[in-house]
Each structure stands twice: as structure tokens, then as C-alpha cells.
Amino acid sequence: MNPVMMIAILRRGALLSFLWWILTEGRRDAWVAGFVAIGAALWLSLRLCAPRSTQISVGGLGAFLGYFIWNSVRGGVQVALLALRGRRALHPGTLELQLNLASPAPRIFVANVLALMPGTVSVRLNGKRLRLHVIDERMPIVAEVKALEVLIARMFGERV
């Protein structure tokens, strides 16, 4: 068995065990069924999502987390101020964006991060095309998405 597969089994097994422990509220008598459920879930996860040797850059992760936290707070304040002004202050719309990330995993990550950010919701990701609903089209969403792409590319070790 190759090292990538062993690491994936250990990581996923640990995560699934932790989730089982949470779901069963730490009950010891639930582990008999838990081993069966964890084994089945682990086997299924390995079949559906084969492990790859994708490495996440620690520096890139740190830069991303700083960006995410700052923009979550800033975006929350912006959305709250827009909401306080009433419906007339809002200019919602849908944007079609072309992502420049080569691999699917970073593109999916961008779409999911944007869904978590205040004022944006990812509607559809089709290849490199992302449809994004925004609370106000006048905001510099395109520039912010490009900046996010650069950070995520750095985190995943890609070039944009």
C-alpha cells in the first residue's frame, strides 16, 4: 500500500471516528456498531474520492485564513449597513465569473468560500465558470474573487 493511501486511511478514519464519537455522545456501547459504520464510510469515501498527494501550503493557509476572517467581518458590517438602509439601497444581481484555477479542488473551494462570505452565494460552478449571486452589484466583487483565487492558488500550490 502506498504512503498516500495510508495517510488518507489514517486521516479519514480519525475524522470518521471523531464524528462517530460526537454523534453517539461518547457512549462506549456504541462502538461495536461504530466500527462497522466507520469501516463502511471509510471504504466508500476511498472509492468515491480517491486520495491524492495534494499538499496544502501552511503559509498559504495562514494567508487565506487571515483574508477569510477579515473579509467575513468586513462583509458582515457592509451587509448590515446595506440592510439598515432598506431595500432601495440594495442592487442584487447575478455575476458570471471565469475562474483561473487549473484544478477542480481549488475551484470548488473558491465556490464554497464565497458561499460563506456575507453578501455572496455561489449558485453554480460549471468547469471554470462560476455563477454568483451578490447582494449589491456595485461592490467590487470581481476584484475580491480574483484576490481570493490568488490566495487559494498559493494555498494549493498552483499558479494563477
Order of alpha helices (4+ residues) and beta strands (2+ residues): alpha-alpha-alpha-beta-alpha-beta-beta-alpha
